[in-house]
Amino acid sequence: MDNLIKICGLSTPETLDVALGAGADMVGFTRIPRSPRHVSLDLAHKLSLQARGRTQRVVLLLNPGDEDIAQAVEAINPDLIQLHGSESPERVAEIRSMVKRPVMKALGIAEPSDLEALTSYAGADRILLDAKPPRTANALPGGNGIAFDWRLLNGLDRKLSFMLSGGLNPDNVAEAIRLTKPQAVDVSSGVESGPGLKDPARIEAFIRAARTAFAAAHH
């Protein structure tokens, strides 16, 4: 999983086209009804067809039931399932064997002890480290534009492959890559002009900045 850039929460053909044109390695479609980035199965199907063969397609699900998963897989045919809720390691393994495709588990990070969960999710194909959502009743599980303290990752076993998310934007992604040396980065609200409204210029700037930083990290 080297140097991948994921643009998440895409919800229009136009902004998806910008992400594809700018060279996004992965695009994410959100199936979380209370999110401003939520897409219907019908729209997700159309967007997925548009992206097919050009990038990896990811569907975001939150504590999904078997039926939710089956519907999403049928409509989107994703290359990867991203689980963004409180799914247990057992449930992650169950979903993985059910859909027979890779699963990425998102983990919320706010303090050192949160990193202890990493080892229990060894069964996931990928791990996404995101900022823990604020403790408000209607907080979204991700896409809140909040970063966690990247220094928490200093002690991580460097053999652990992870995707960094949470509060990344075109202005700070280079620093984030330099400090945490992730294998991949993920952005949603950091390339928006308002909740759920992707900004073409910000998408392009983010991908450019991340590409440059990844290249520099290898020298």
N, C-alpha and C positions, 0 to 999 in steps of 0.2 A: 504494500500500500504506500508507494512512494510518491510524495509531492502531489497529492491529489487536491483539487480545489472543488468544493461542493457549494452550489448555490441552492439554497433551500426555500421552500414556500413559494415557488413560482406558480402563478395562477392565470396567466394570460399567454396566448400564442406569441404576442409581440415581445414580452419580456423574456420568454423562454428562448425565442429566436436570438435575442441579444446575448443571453448566456451561452448559447450554443456557438454563436459566431465569435464570441470572445475566448472560447476554448475551455469552458467548464468541463471538468472530468466527470462530474456527477451533478444531477439535478434532482431536487426533492419535491415531491407532491404531498401536501398535508391533508390527512383525513382525520381532522380533529374538529368537530362541529363548532366549538366555541372559539376557534382561532380565526382571526381575520384573513388567514391564508388558506382556509379550508376550501377544497374543491370537490364538486359533486363527482360521482363515479363516471358520469358521462363526459364531463369536461376533462377529468383525469385521463380517461381513455384517449381522448383526442390529443391531449398534450403528450401523452406517452408515445403515440404513433409519430408525432412530430419529431420527437427526440430519438426514436429508435435507430440504432446503428450509428448514432453520432456521439453518444455519451452514455454513462451508466445511469439508469433510472432507479430512484429510491422512493419508496412510499413510507410516510411517517404515520405510525399508529400509536394509540395511547391505550394501554391495557385492553387490547382488542379481544373480543370473543372469536371463536372459531369461524362463525358466519361472517363477521367483519373482515377477517383475514381472507377467507375464500373469495368474497366479493371483490376485495381490493386486488388480489392476485389475478382474478379473471379480467377485471377491467383494465388494469395497468400493466400486467405482465412485468413486474419490476425485477431489476437485476439484484436488488437488495431490499430487505425489509428493515426499517428502523423502528425500534421499540422505544418509546419516549415516556413510558409510565413507570409503575412500580413493579414491573414484571419480575418474577423470581428467576433465579438461574434455571430452575426446573422448567418453568414455563418457556423460557427462551429456548431451551433444548427441544421442548415439545413442538414449539412453533417451527423451529428449524427443520425437524424431521417431517413435519406435516407439509411444509411448502417446498421442501427440497431445494432451497436456495439460501444464499448467505443471509445472516441476520446480524444487524448492528445494534448494540445496546447502548442507550444514552445513560450516563450517570451524572447526577448533579453534584458539583463540588463546591464546598464553601469553607471547609476546614480539613486539616491533615487526615482526620479519621475517615473522611468520606472516601479517601483513596483505598482504604482497606477492602472495599467491595470489589475492586478490580480483579483480585485473584479468584473470587467466587464466580465471576462471569467469564472464566477462561473458555467456556463452551461457546461463547459468541464468536463470530468470525471477525468482528471489529468492535472496538469500544470508542464511543464518542464522549469526550469529557466536556460537560456544559456547566455553566454557572447554575447553582441552585436557584429556583424561582423565589421571588420575594414571598414572605409569609402573609400574603393577603388572600382573601377568600377567592377572588376571581383571577388570580395570577395564572398565566399560561405556563405549561410545562417547559417551554423554551421560547425563543424569539422575543425575549424581553429586553434585549440590548444591554444586558448586564455582563460584565466580565468578572471572573473570580481572580484571586491573587495567583498569578502564574508562578510565583516563587514556590508555591506548594508542590509543584511538579519537580523541583530540583532533585529530590531524593528518589524519583521513580527509576525503576529498573529500565535501563535504556533499550532492553530487548523487547519491552512492551510496545506494541504498535498501537497508536491511538490517533484519533481525529480530534482536533481542538475546535471548540465552539464557545459561544457565549460572549457577546459584546464586541465581537470582531467587526472592524470596518476598514475602509480603504486607508485610513490614517494610522491605524495601530497594528495592522496585520503583519507588517514586516518585523516590528519589535517583538510581537508574540511568537513568530517563527524563530527569531534569533534566540529568544529566552527559553522557549520550551522544546524546541526541535521536534515538532510533531511530524507525523508521516503524512498528515492531511489536515486541511482546515475547512471549516463549514461556516457559512454566513447566511443570515436571513434578514433580521431587522436592520443590520448594518448597511444594507444596500437598498434601503427604502426611503422614500420621501414622506411617508405616513404609514400607519399600520396596514400592512398587506399590500402597499403600493410600491412595487419594485421600480427603482430608478435606473434607467439604462446606463447613464454615465457612471453611476456608482458601481454598478455590476462590472463594467469594463475596468474601472480604476482599481477595484478590489482584486480582480484576476491578475491585472498587470503587476500590482504591488506584491502579491503573493508569489507569482512566478519569479520575479526578480529576487525576492528574499530566499526562496527555495534554492535558486541557483547559487546565490552567495553562500548559503549554509554548507554547500558541498565543496567549497574551495578552501 
